[in-house]
Structure formats: C-alpha cells, structure tokens
Amino acid sequence: MKVLAKIAAISLLGSALSGCFAMDRIENIGKPPKLEPVGNPAGAQLVQAIPSTPPISHAGNSLWQPGAKSFFQDPRASRVGDVITVNVSVADAAKMQNATVRSRANTEDANLTNFFGLEGVIPPGIDPAKLINMGSNMSNTGTGSVNRSESINLTLAALVAQVLPNGNLVISGHQQMRVNGELRDLQVSGIVRNQDITNTNTVNLSQIAEARISYGGRGTVSDVQTPRYGSEFIDSIMPW
C-alpha cells in the first residue's frame, strides 16, 4: 500500500507539472517565445563585491591622474558592471576503439576400473570406466568504440558580476536570439584573471576557470524534439 501511495503521489505531482506546462503552452499558442528581461547577473547569490574606488581628480593641469596605475586609461573590465567580450571556441574530438576476445575449454575424465581389488564395492549400474566425464566451454567476445566530435564558435558580451578579494573577476553573460519562432539561449559564467584579459577587452574560454556554458533552444522545433513528461516518467521507472 505504501508503494502504491508513493506511485500515486508521484503521478499527481507529474500531472501537476504537466498541467502547468500545458497551461503555459496554451497561453502562448500562436506567439513566439518570450525573451527574458535584461537584469543584473550578480543577483543575491553572490557575496558583496569590493567597493569601487572613488572618482579620480586631476591636479591642476597635470595629465597624470593621482592613484592611476598607468599613464593611459585601461579599457579592460575591472569593476562590477563592466562589459567584457567572451570568445567561446570549442573543438573537441575523441576516438577510441577496443576489442576483446577470450575463450577457455576444460575437460575432466575419471575412472575406477582397478583399485586394489575393491572395485567390486561399486554399486551396480555404475560403470567404473566412466565415473566422471565433465567438460566446459567459455567464449567471450566484446567490441567497443567511441567517436565523438564537437565544434562550437560563439562570441558574446558578459558583465562583471563580482570582484573577488584576490582581484579575479566573476563574469556572467546571457544572450538570447529569436528566429522564426525558435529561441536560442546562450549563457556563460566563470572566473577570469585580470592578466588574461587582452588589451581589446576579450577573454577566451580556455582562460575562464569554473566555466559554465549553456547553449540550447526553445520553440516549435525544440518542442517537437523534446519527449513528453509521461514518456520520461515511464522511461525512468521501467526496469528493462
């Protein structure tokens, strides 16, 4: 009864989620996917950032700015809210192939035709020449291969969401593009060192620590390719 109660509860929960999703789909029938509003990527989950430096004042007619680290202004992102360009370039390939062949054959024979004259004690119906005749054969053949190739080339602008105590920058970028009722969503976040930011204010994916890349889509095409909640539920509970 407890198992049936749990199954019923899970079914009701799945029905509720499916119902909410269905209502959302019904409300947006004939409409393109909605774009999310632009917001602060920092949010409330990040710790308090390092306070910004006070505005720099010029002393008289001097071109040198008191407190400046260089004579010229640094165009690279360094404070919360600054924009930085992220180059996402992924070209991964992996190929592996294994083959295993294993076999074994065993044979065991035993007889008792003569044993100090005591072979007569063997019960009738048993052939002393064929007391034991056993054999086994084992064969195992296995093959496996992996051939994977991925290629992604994207560029987007991200914001500095936080400045860590050691000076590293936490960046977060979110880009959405809607084309013919299909919404493409790209999200990038991670930690960047100031030294890795180029003089053109760009950084590559390979220089982002704790990088999180999400690239997907929503819309009519993605909806057809996505399995229904009922199918996913059945697939998750089926033991075979």
Buried (B, 14 or more C-beta within 10 A) or exposed (E): EEEEEEEEEEEEEBEEEBEEEEEEEEEEEEEBBEEEEEEEBBEEEBEEBEEEEEEEEEEEEEEEBEEEEEEEEEEBBBEBEBEBBBBBEEEEEEEEEEEEEEEEEEEEEEEBEEEEEEEEEBEEEEEEEEEEEEEEEEEEEEEEEEEEEEEEEBEBBBBBBBBEEEEBBBBBBBBBEBEEBBBBBBBBBBBBBEEBBEEEBBBEBEBBEEBEBEBEBBBEEBEEEEEEBEEEBEEEEEEE
